[in-house]
Amino acid sequence: MDTFGNTPLFDAEFNSKGRGDLILLLRGLGADPLAVNASGRTPVGLARRIGNYDVAKFFGDLPA
């Protein structure tokens, strides 16, 4: 985690530019999409909040 509590999965989302290869790799290795950062946000919540289908589609297997 960085100083904001963001995990590598958060970083992968921020820098994905619509590509999900790193997101999928991290999730496949067990990265927690429900890990809460210092702002109370989760990777899956961020993906859905920003309304970016290119990122949110990599979390479609999780409940809303």
N, C-alpha and C positions, 0 to 999 in steps of 0.2 A: 504494500500500500504506500501511496505517496503521502505528503503532509496533509492532503485534503481527504484522505481515506479512500481515494480512488484506486481501484485494482487495475491490473493490466486489461481486464475486459472493458472497463470504462475508457481507457486510452484507445483501445481498438475501435470502439464506437466513435469517439471523437475524431479519429483519423481515418475512418474507413473509406470516405469518399465514394460510398455506394458499393464498395467491395466487402464481401463478408468472409473472405478466406481466413483471416486472422481471428475473427469472431468465432467462426465455426471450429477452428483449431483449438482455441482456448476453451470453448464450451465442451468440446470432445475430450479435453484433458481434465475436465472437472471444475472449470471456473464457475463460481457461483453467481448466477444472474440475479440473485436476490440479496447479495451482499450490500449492506447499507454503508454509505460514505458519511463523512462528517456533516453533510448538509441534509442527511436523511433520505437520500436518493439511492435507488438501485439501478443497475445497468438496464434491466428490463423496463423499469419505470421511465428512465431517460429515453430509451428508444421509442417508447409510446408517447411520451410527452412532447418530444420534438416533432412528432407527426411525420417522420421521415420513413416512408415505406421501405426504402432501401436498407435501413438499419433494423426497423421493427420486424421485418419478415424473418429475421434470424432468431426471433424469440416467439414465433407463432405457436410453438408447442406448449407454451406456458399459459396458465389461466389469466384472464384479464383482471 
